[in-house]
């Protein structure tokens, strides 16, 4: 094929660019009159061209194979990453209603403020319980670790009322997020429970100062921690999700 290309190129060059007196020359007529040196040179050129063509084809093929291999490895890596994500829990923490209530009332005489959070834990990974709960209060540059309040015993309840004495919500031990997440949160499901937090040294009315926030966190069954934050700044009685502080009747 290379030889035909060379002969065709010679014929084109002759017919298009050479004077009329050279038009009678044909490559096939010149072949018998060429000395052996020209034959050797031509053969070497032919060999070089063939080697270059073969090398180029081999390089192109190798690069194509490498690219195909890279694509296959990328697909396998994506599949492994997806499978890994599916085999692990993946929590997301958000909040519903949040409120603060003044303390210093039976049986919480030692507590200055009670914070109440409706915690929502959604799971898009494999089923898992939630454990190792923690909550920090960020207040005026300080970070305070809050203590979770627990019920006194089976059958006990706590009722939250507004300042007018009207009941807002009544909770039992089974309503706490710690109790709700004893059972695994299934894939694509969520669990909603309450966290009752004891705040020391800060009155309820002061928790709406700028940059005040609650950071709630927990861990899944493999120990990965997740957190969500709720900014208390600007809480008002008419704000959706806010529970107006009042008294804490208990039984």
C-alpha positions, 0 to 999 in steps of 0.5 A, a space after each residue: 500500500 505504501 509503494 502504491 502511495 509513493 508511485 501515485 505521489 510521483 505521478 501526481 507531481 509529474 503531471 502537475 508540476 514538471 514541464 512537458 518534456 518530462 511527461 513521458 516518464 513513468 515510474 514503472 519505466 524508471 524501475 529497470 534503470 535504477 542502480 542497486 543503491 537506489 533500490 537499497 535506499 527505496 527498500 530502507 525507506 519502505 521499511 522505515 515507513 512500515 515500521 513507523 506506521 506499525 508503531 503509530 498504530 500500536 501506540 494508538 491501540 495501546 492508548 485506546 486500551 489504557 483509556 478503556 481500562 481507566 474508564 472501567 477502573 473509574 466505574 468500579 471505584 464508583 460502584 465500590 464507593 456506592 456500595 460502601 456508602 450503602 453499607 454504612 449508616 448516614 445520619 442527618 440531624 435537624 430540629 422541630 420545635 425548640 423552647 426554653 423554660 425557666 428553672 428554679 421550680 420543683 423538682 428542678 430547683 438546682 436548674 436555672 433553665 430547661 431547654 427542650 429540643 425536638 430532634 429529628 434524625 434521618 438515616 439514608 444509609 444502612 440501619 443503625 441505632 443512635 447513641 453517645 448523645 451530646 449537646 453544647 451551648 455556645 453562649 457569649 464566646 463560651 462553650 458549655 456542655 449541657 446535661 441531659 435531663 432524665 425522668 425519675 422513673 417508669 410512669 413519670 411525665 413532664 408537662 410544659 405549660 405557657 405563662 397562662 398556665 395552658 398545657 403545651 405538651 406532655 412528655 413521657 420517658 418513651 418520648 425522649 430521643 435516647 429511648 426512640 433510637 434504641 431501635 435501629 433507624 431503618 434506611 430512608 426512615 427517620 426518628 423524632 424524639 425530645 431532648 431535655 437539657 439542663 442549663 446552669 448559670 444562664 436564665 431562659 430570657 438570656 438565651 436569645 442573645 446574638 450568636 447563641 446556639 445549641 449544637 446537638 450530636 450523636 454517633 451511629 453504630 460504627 462510631 461516626 459522629 453527626 451534629 446539627 445546630 440550632 441558633 437561638 438568636 431572635 427566638 420569639 413567642 410567635 416564631 414557628 417552632 418556638 415554645 413560649 417558656 412557662 412553668 414545668 408541672 411534673 408528676 
